[in-house]
Amino acid sequence: MRRRGARGFTVIEALVALSIVLLGLLLAVRMLLESRQLFLDAERRAQDPVVTVTLAQLRKDLGESSKTLTTSPIWTNGALALEGDPAGTVLYQQNDHDLVRSVLAADGTVKSSRTMLRPVADWRWRTVQSDLVDVEIEVELHDPVPRLRTTPAELKVKTRTLSLRVALRGFPRTRRW
């Protein structure tokens, strides 16, 4: 109880005010953590189109090719040469940490070359049958925003394996099977 003319807050009033301030701070921290998670999810979604476009291009090139110029029944990480593209021979290979797609002219010169995916930890392929190809690509994943409490185990680079099994069908709009 307050006496007349007493100034200041009682202990109970100070505790109530402090608890209200702490509750507000807890809500603000929770909102910050949720917004951080939203930004991380947006970053992952922004990087996924590169992977999606690369897989779509690889699937298209494999599907439109009439045969592979290089065959291997066991997994290999060498270059994969595909014949049947009107532009020329399509060559996929890993250069350092890049997956590179090159188009070769009939005389073997490079007409065009571009990096399809980066960073690639591993690239491997095999021919299951004469017209069936398996491809696996291991993509390195990095956390775009470092965490506050990061342990050495969490600093390791994680990989994601992308797998394709595509039948070679020849030129588009032709039916081979």
C-alpha positions as CSV (number, residue, x, y, z in Angstrom):
1,M,0.0,0.0,0.0
2,R,1.1,3.4,-0.7
3,R,1.1,6.2,1.7
4,R,0.1,9.6,0.7
5,G,2.9,11.5,-0.8
6,A,5.1,8.4,-1.3
7,R,7.1,8.5,-4.5
8,G,8.4,5.7,-6.8
9,F,7.3,2.1,-7.4
10,T,6.7,-0.7,-5.1
11,V,8.6,-4.0,-5.5
12,I,5.5,-5.7,-7.0
13,E,5.0,-2.9,-9.5
14,A,8.6,-3.1,-10.6
15,L,8.4,-7.0,-11.0
16,V,5.2,-6.7,-13.0
17,A,6.8,-4.1,-15.3
18,L,10.0,-6.2,-15.6
19,S,8.0,-9.4,-16.5
20,I,6.1,-7.5,-19.2
21,V,9.4,-6.2,-20.7
22,L,10.9,-9.7,-20.6
23,L,7.8,-11.1,-22.3
24,G,8.1,-8.5,-25.0
25,L,11.8,-9.4,-25.5
26,L,11.0,-13.1,-25.7
27,L,8.4,-12.4,-28.4
28,A,10.9,-10.2,-30.3
29,V,13.6,-12.9,-30.2
30,R,11.2,-15.5,-31.4
31,M,10.2,-13.3,-34.3
32,L,13.8,-12.7,-35.2
33,L,14.5,-16.5,-35.2
34,E,11.5,-17.2,-37.4
35,S,12.4,-14.5,-39.8
36,R,16.0,-15.9,-40.0
37,Q,14.5,-19.3,-40.8
38,L,12.4,-17.7,-43.5
39,F,15.4,-16.1,-45.1
40,L,17.3,-19.4,-45.0
41,D,14.4,-21.2,-46.7
42,A,14.2,-18.5,-49.3
43,E,18.0,-18.8,-49.9
44,R,17.6,-22.6,-50.4
45,R,14.7,-22.1,-52.8
46,A,16.7,-19.4,-54.7
47,Q,19.6,-21.9,-55.2
48,D,17.3,-24.8,-56.2
49,P,16.4,-23.4,-59.7
50,V,20.0,-23.8,-60.7
51,V,19.9,-27.5,-59.8
52,T,16.5,-27.9,-61.4
53,V,17.5,-26.3,-64.7
54,T,20.7,-28.3,-64.8
55,L,18.8,-31.6,-64.3
56,A,16.2,-30.6,-66.9
57,Q,19.0,-29.8,-69.5
58,L,20.8,-33.0,-68.8
59,R,17.5,-35.0,-69.0
60,K,16.7,-33.2,-72.3
61,D,20.2,-33.9,-73.8
62,L,20.1,-37.5,-72.7
63,G,16.6,-38.0,-74.0
64,E,17.3,-36.4,-77.4
65,S,20.6,-38.2,-78.0
66,S,20.6,-41.3,-80.2
67,K,23.7,-42.9,-78.5
68,T,26.6,-42.3,-76.1
69,L,30.0,-42.1,-77.8
70,T,31.6,-43.3,-74.6
71,T,30.1,-46.4,-72.8
72,S,30.9,-47.7,-69.4
73,P,29.0,-50.5,-67.6
74,I,30.6,-49.4,-64.3
75,W,30.4,-46.0,-62.6
76,T,32.9,-43.6,-64.1
77,N,33.5,-39.9,-63.6
78,G,35.0,-39.3,-67.0
79,A,33.4,-37.2,-69.8
80,L,30.0,-38.3,-71.1
81,A,29.7,-37.7,-74.9
82,L,26.2,-37.8,-76.4
83,E,25.5,-38.0,-80.2
84,G,22.4,-36.9,-81.8
85,D,22.0,-33.2,-81.0
86,P,21.5,-31.1,-84.2
87,A,24.1,-28.6,-82.9
88,G,26.8,-31.3,-82.6
89,T,28.1,-33.7,-80.0
90,V,27.2,-32.8,-76.4
91,L,29.9,-33.4,-73.8
92,Y,29.3,-33.3,-70.0
93,Q,32.4,-33.4,-67.8
94,Q,33.5,-32.2,-64.4
95,N,36.3,-29.6,-64.3
96,D,37.5,-29.1,-60.7
97,H,34.2,-28.3,-58.9
98,D,32.1,-27.4,-62.0
99,L,29.9,-29.5,-64.2
100,V,30.5,-28.2,-67.7
101,R,28.4,-28.8,-70.8
102,S,30.2,-28.4,-74.1
103,V,28.9,-28.7,-77.7
104,L,31.5,-30.0,-80.1
105,A,31.5,-29.5,-83.9
106,A,32.0,-32.4,-86.3
107,D,35.7,-31.8,-86.4
108,G,36.0,-31.9,-82.6
109,T,36.4,-28.2,-81.9
110,V,34.3,-26.7,-79.1
111,K,31.4,-24.6,-80.5
112,S,30.1,-23.6,-77.1
113,S,30.9,-24.4,-73.4
114,R,29.3,-23.3,-70.2
115,T,29.3,-24.2,-66.5
116,M,26.0,-25.8,-65.6
117,L,26.4,-26.4,-61.9
118,R,28.8,-25.3,-59.2
119,P,30.1,-26.5,-56.7
120,V,30.0,-30.2,-57.7
121,A,31.7,-32.7,-55.3
122,D,31.4,-35.7,-57.6
123,W,30.0,-36.6,-61.0
124,R,29.5,-40.2,-62.2
125,W,27.6,-42.0,-64.8
126,R,27.2,-45.5,-66.4
127,T,25.4,-47.1,-69.3
128,V,23.0,-49.7,-68.0
129,Q,22.0,-50.9,-71.5
130,S,22.9,-49.5,-74.9
131,D,20.1,-46.9,-74.6
132,L,19.8,-46.4,-70.8
133,V,22.1,-44.1,-68.8
134,D,22.4,-43.5,-65.1
135,V,23.8,-40.2,-63.8
136,E,24.6,-39.2,-60.3
137,I,25.8,-35.7,-59.3
138,E,26.9,-34.8,-55.7
139,V,26.3,-31.1,-55.1
140,E,28.1,-29.4,-52.2
141,L,25.8,-27.5,-49.8
142,H,26.9,-24.6,-47.6
143,D,24.9,-22.8,-44.9
144,P,24.5,-19.3,-46.4
145,V,24.1,-17.8,-42.9
146,P,26.4,-19.1,-40.2
147,R,24.8,-20.0,-36.9
148,L,25.6,-18.4,-33.6
149,R,26.4,-21.8,-32.0
150,T,28.3,-23.6,-34.6
151,T,30.2,-26.7,-33.6
152,P,33.1,-28.1,-35.7
153,A,31.0,-31.0,-36.9
154,E,28.4,-28.5,-38.3
155,L,31.1,-26.7,-40.3
156,K,31.7,-29.7,-42.6
157,V,30.4,-29.4,-46.1
158,K,27.3,-31.4,-46.7
159,T,26.5,-33.0,-50.1
160,R,23.2,-33.8,-51.8
161,T,23.1,-36.6,-54.4
162,L,21.0,-36.0,-57.5
163,S,20.2,-39.1,-59.6
164,L,18.8,-39.6,-63.1
165,R,18.0,-42.7,-65.2
166,V,17.2,-41.7,-68.7
167,A,16.5,-43.7,-71.8
168,L,18.1,-42.4,-75.0
169,R,15.4,-41.9,-77.6
170,G,17.0,-40.0,-80.4
171,F,15.9,-36.7,-81.9
172,P,12.8,-34.9,-80.4
173,R,9.5,-35.9,-81.8
174,T,10.7,-39.3,-83.0
175,R,9.6,-42.6,-81.6
176,R,12.2,-45.2,-81.1
177,W,10.4,-47.2,-78.4
